[in-house]
Amino acid sequence: KQLSSEALLRVDTLVTVVNGDTLIEDVFKPHGQMNHEEEGLIAERQQDCIHAMRLVKSVEEATVVVAVTENLSVVEGQTRTQVEEVISTLNKYADVISAPCDQVPCAAVLNTNSYSISNSELNATWKRALLAEKEQGRVKASRAVREASHVYFSKRPFHPQRLFAQIQELASFPGLIRSWGRLWLATRMDAPLAWEQAGDVVTLRPGHPFWASIPEEKWSDEVRQDMMKVEDAQFGDRGSELVFVGTGMDKQKVEAMLDSCVLNDEEMVFPAAWERIDDPFVKWVPMYEVSQEEDAPEDEVASEAAATEIYDDVGAETTICSADVDSQNNASDVDQKFPALDAVDTEAAPVDESSILGILQQSVGGREVDAREPASAQHADGVLVSWDLRTAENILKKVPANGVPVVVVTGFPGAGKTALLDYILKADH
């Protein structure tokens, strides 16, 4: 329908469409096990890893996930398919629909009023669990979120060699689906390693520098107030935090495994000797040092206490497939364990956002949407299609909170977006 030039649009539902018949394989299949004779396939493997990570993130941010499938078999004694269980574990707040495209109830994706910026930012189980632990009393986690997650904190640094030896077990721990965090290594006093895992894929990158390593004159007032609350006078805000999400995880075993990797009492006595420890992680993420003249990153000057802030880590990212990791890891043969693991460019080809935003602008007479203007047009269903999650995120920030309901549909090519939209537009509803 052609909307009035005075109509306002609001984001009503954020739908992620996935291929329910291949989701498990796409996320959990071994992407590695490749030798030097197969280096020509490394780029393809890396793209598989990037695809798996982005697929998981798109599920975590949705308010409705449609798993398009022709196979609706359910394991005896269970009420959900394996795909539904994985999706629900990643995002406890999304409605999950497993069905062929022509059997998806239109009411489940239209006029649901399920999207809000404040709530959707915490849809991901790992985000909700971590912030509920850090911001007790301000951010709450449901029982289902608590049961599916485990949060680990440590004010002692990890011994890089001991942690390196446990990387495979950490990345492929039984029942683990998703994990995120920052790892403080004894050899890295300036910044932690940022860890992210989804299915079979692990990424490591330099994390945001510890504020204790940045000159105080570079701190914002908010950061200064937060640092005054830090009780550790010696190490400041340095520390590790990890959150694990999965089903049937042995949480005590995870905790014990990580505790075995931190420095012991004797090692904690000699901080000056830490820098001389061999750090096998340098093969993936080079050492990072904060210059005394370096300004704090502009996008990181806000306090970590903000409920909507998750560390926006900076630096090159290395994508590692956990199947590449040998359980006998040690520093001497890292090159054999990770052949040709250069930093992976995780940015996809740029998308022409003007064509997507143009749909919105054309719908309101070619002018910018202004949230301050009252909606006077009769509401109608608007369907907006995006093939890239980042494009959708940019759209969501520019659309007001009231007006004509817009459904944003995301998903990778072949997931079933077009078939679903074709069905919705032709259905009698």
N, C-alpha and C positions, 0 to 999 in steps of 0.2 A: 504493500500500500504506500502511496505517496503521503508522507506526513506533513502536517502544517508547518510552516516556517517558524512557528512559535512553540513547537513541541520540544520537550526536553527528553533526553534519554537517560536511563539508569541501567547499570549492570544488574541483571536479575539472577543469572545463573552462570557459573563457569563450568563448562562441560569438557571433560577429557575423554576422548574416544580411544580405546586401545583394542588391539586384536587379541581377544580372549583365548584364541586357540594357540597363539605363539608367545604370549606374554612371559610365561615361566621360562621358556627357552631363551627369549631375548635378554632376560635379566640374569639368569643363573647359568646359562651354558658356559663351558670353559672357552674363553676367548684366546687362551694362550697355547702353551705346549708347542712352541715354534722354535726351530733351530736356525742356524745361520744360513743353511741352504734355502730357507723359505723366506728370506728377508724381503722378497718382493711382495709378500702378503702382509707385511707389518702395517702398512698404511691402512689396509682394509680392516685388520684386527683392531687398530686404534679407533677407527670409525665405529666399529661395533661397540667398543667400550664407551665411547662418547654417547652413542645412541642409547645404551642401557642406562647410563646415569641420567640423561635428560628425560627418558621415559619415566623413571621413578619420580623425578622432580615434578613432572607434569601431573602425575597422579596425586602427589602430596598437596598440590595447590588447588585442586578442583573441589567444587562443592557437589558435583555429580560425576561419577565415573561410569561410562558405558563400556562394558566388555563385550564387544561384538563377537558372537560365537554361534556355531551350529552344533556344538557339542555341549550339552547341558547335563552331562553325567555327574552325579554326586556320589562321593565315596559312601559306602554303606555305614550308617550310624552317624553321618554328618548332615547338617542342614545347608552347608555351603560348599561350593566348588573350591578347589585349591586356589584358583585365580581370585575368587572373591575373598578368600582368607588372606592372601597376600596383600591385596588392595586395602582391605579393612585394617590390616596391621600397619600399613604405611600411613593411612589417613582414616582415623577413627570417626571423623566428622562428615565424611562424604557419603552420599547415598550411592550404593553400588548396584548396577543393573547388568545382569548377564542374560543376553537374549540376541536373537537375530535382529537386524536393523528394523525389520517390519513388524516386530513385536514389542518394541520399546514404547511404553506408555507416554504419550505426548505430555501428559500432565506432570510427568516426572522430571521433565527438562524445561518446561515453559511455565512462566509465572510462579516459580517456586519461592521467590523472594529469599533465596538462600545465601546470596553473596553479600558480604560486607568486608571492607578492607581490613578492619581491626580483627575480625574473627578469622578470616581466610588466611591471614599471614601466619596464624598459629594452627592451621589445620594439620600440618605435618606432625606425626606423633613424636618424632625426635625433638622438634622445636618446643612443643607443648611440655614434654617431660623435662627438658633441660631448664626451661624458664620457670616451671613450677617448682623445681628444686632450688633454683637460685633466688627466685622472687616469691618465697612462700608467703601466702596471705594476699598476694596481689594477682598472681596467675595461678589458676587452679587446673588440675589434671583429673580426669575421670578415673574411675577404678580400672576401666579397660586400658587406658593409656598407661597407668602405673604397672599393670600386670604385663604389658607388652614391652616395657622398657626397663633399662637399668642405667643409672647415671653414676659415673666414677669421677671423683675429684682427688687430686694429690698436690700437696705443697712441696713435695720432694721431686727433684728432676729424675727422669729416666736415665738409666745407664744405656747409652746408644747401642752397645753391642748386645746386651741382654734383650733389649726391646727388639732389635733387628732379628734376633734368633726366634722371636715369637710372632713375627709379622704374619706368616702364613696362617698360623692357628688363630690369630686375632681376626684376620680377614675372612676366614672360612669357618668360623666357630659354629658348631651345630645349632641350628635354629635361628641364626643371625640373618636378618634381611637387610638392615640399614644401620649405619653408624656414622657419627660425625663428632669432631672434637679438635682440640689443639693439644699437641704433645710438647712438653718442655723437656728438652734434652740437656744433660749436664754440660755438653759442649756448646750450647747455644744460649747464651745469657741475654741476647738482644731480642730474639723473637722465637716463637714456637713453630713447630711444623703444623700446618693445617691438614687434618686428616678427614677424608670423606670416603665412604664405602656404600655401594649399592649393589646387592647381588654379588656377582663375581668381579666387580670392578672396584679398585681403590685408587684414589687420587691423593697426591701429596703436593703441597706447595708451601712457600714461606707464609707464615701467618702474620697478622698485624703485630707490629713490635709491642713488647711489654711497655707500659707507660713508665715503669721504673727505669727503662733504658733510654728514655727520651728526656732531654733537658727540661727542667721544670718551667722555664720561661716559654716553652712551646705548648704547655698544657692549657686547655680551656678552663674556665671557672668550674664547669661541671665536673671535669676530670679531676681537678684539684680537690674538690669536695669529696669525690669518691676515694681518692688516694688517701685522704685523711682518715678514712674508715678502715684502711688496710692495717692489720695488726702486725704484720711481718715486717719489722724494721730492716732486716738484712736483705730479703729478696723482694720486698714490695709485692706487686701484683703477679709475680711470676708463679706459674703453676700449670697443671694439666687438668683438662676436663674432657670427658668422653661420654657420649650417650649411645646406647645400643638398643636397637629395636628388633624384635623377632618373636618367634613362637617357641615355647618349650625350652628357652635358654636356661642353662645352669648358671644363674647369676653369681652364685658364690664362687664358682670356678673361674668366671671372668674376673672377678675381683681379686682372687688369689693369684691368677696369672699376671695381672698388671702389677700387683704389689711386689711380686718377685723380680720385677724389672726396674724398680726405683732404687736409688742409692740406699745402701744400708747405713747404719749408725756410724761406722768407721769411715766410710767414704764421705759422709756429710761433713766431717771435721775439716777437710782440706779442700775448700772450694777453689783455691788457686791452682790445684792440680787437675781440675776437671777439663781444662782446655787441652790437656795433653792426652786425653783419652781418644783412641781411634774412633772416628765417627763414620761408619759405613753408609749412613744416609746421605753423605755428601755426594755420592754418585747420582742421586736423584734430585736433591735440592741443595744447591750451593749454600755455603755459609752466608749469612746476612748480618751486616754490622750497621748500626745506627750512627750516622755522622753527627757530631756535635752541632754542625751548622744545618742539619737537615730538619725541615719543617715536618710536623706531624701531618699525615695524610689528611686532606680536607674532609674526606668522607668518613674519617674515623675519629673526629674530635668530639663526637657526642659520647655521652656516658654509656658504659656497657650495661648500666642498670635499666636503660630504657627497654620496656617489655617487647617492643617491636623490633629491636635491634639484634641481629645475629651477625657475628663477626664477618665483615666484608673483606676477606683476606685478599692481600695484594701479592703480585709476583707471578712468575711463570708456574704453570701447573704441569706435573708429570702424571700421566694416567698409567696405572699399573693393573694388569689383570692378575687376579690372585692365583690363577692356575699357573702363572709363570713362576711362582715362588716355590722354591724347594724347601722342604722342611728341615734340611740340614744347613740352612743359611749361615754363612760367616763372612767376615769382611774380606777375606783373601780371594774369594771366587765370585764376587758380586757380578763381574762382567759376564761370566758364564751363565749366571742365573737370570740376568736381565739383558739379553742381547739387544743392542741398538735401541735402548730406551732413551730416546731424546725427549725433550720437553714436547708435549703434545699441544697443538693449537686447538683449544676447545671452543673457539668461537666459530660458529657456522658461517656460511656465506651470508653476507648482509642481505636483509630483506627490505624491499621497498615498502616502508611503512606508510608512505603517503597514499598508496592505493587502498590500504585498509582504513586508515583514518578518513579517507575521502568518502567512504561509505557512510560514516557517521555524519560528516559535514553535509553531504548531499541530502541526507535524511532530514536535516533541519534547515534546508534552504541555502546551503553553502556557507553558513556563518558559523562562528565559533560557539560552542555550547557554553552557556553561562548558568551556573548553578543557582545564581541569585534570582533569575527570572522565574515567575510562576508558570506552571504547566497549564495550558488552556485547551490543548487538543485532546480529543478522545484517545484513550490508550489503545494501542494495537501491539501485536507481537512483532518484535524485531529480531531478526536472526543475523548475527555477525560471525563470519567465518575467519579463523586465523590458523595458519599452518605452522606458526612458530610461537612458543610460549612467551618469549621476550616481547614480541609484538603485542600479544594479549596483555601483558603486564603494563606496557606503556599506555595502552588504551584504557585500562581500568583506572589508571591514575587521573585520566582527563575527563572521565564521565561523571556527572553529578550523582547524588544519592537518591534523587527522586525523578520521576518522569516515566516515559515509555520504557517498558522492560526489554532489555537486550540480552540475548543469550550468546555468550562467547564460546565457540567450539574450537578446541585444540586437539591436536593429534598428529602422529606421523603419517606420511603417505602410505596408503594401503590399509590404514586402521579401520576405515569404514565411515569417515566423516560425511563424504558426499552422499553415500547411500542412506545414511541416517537423516540428513537434511532433506533429501529428496522425499523420503517417506513422511517426515513431519509436515513438509509443505503441501503434500498431496492428501494427507490424512484428514478425515472428517472429525474435527475437534473444536 
